[in-house]
């Protein structure tokens, strides 16, 4: 316990002294909000066929894909709310301490918590994009009761505006994430296994530039024994508020 307390104090010092503090988040931060991860025991792909969000399968079988997409991403996620981990990061940004978040999540919970500078590496469920004319629409402005939601503008097929398997990362988001990681001297890594390319390279960029990595994961990740300077094997909703208290004490 004393060791963990010492770790909290030293990590808080790194956070407090950071010139460019950033966060890199994955599915684990939202598990505490009731959103299951994609992989592992109890993950979405243990219940659903991941082909439903393969771009080729979606294009050939849009009605089948949309039936599952609505269950996975629009019925199950709509009740999720930001947890203390999301709220802590948002508060740090509002205080001017945290410069931005790179997230692999598509659930919009960082923004709901109040974060503004968020790079959604894999896109978002909040918007739909037309596969024909390219227009984007907020999901509540579209009739999701249709078997295959149609574009209000051209009646083309809509798809959720997140990255399907087989699609590339949005160039603007990728470049913005790279720039933020390149400037960062302290990065808090939360709830990610560190195995999904190319997103998983972001903390590596920070480390290669001499930065500090503070990792929060309930299980060891690809980063733990390789680049992490601090590793808290805890739920993010428990440790981030503790770190916030320690940072506040240092800054008073």
Order of alpha helices (4+ residues) and beta strands (2+ residues): alpha-beta-alpha-alpha-alpha-alpha-beta-alpha-beta-beta-beta-beta-alpha-beta-alpha-beta-beta-alpha
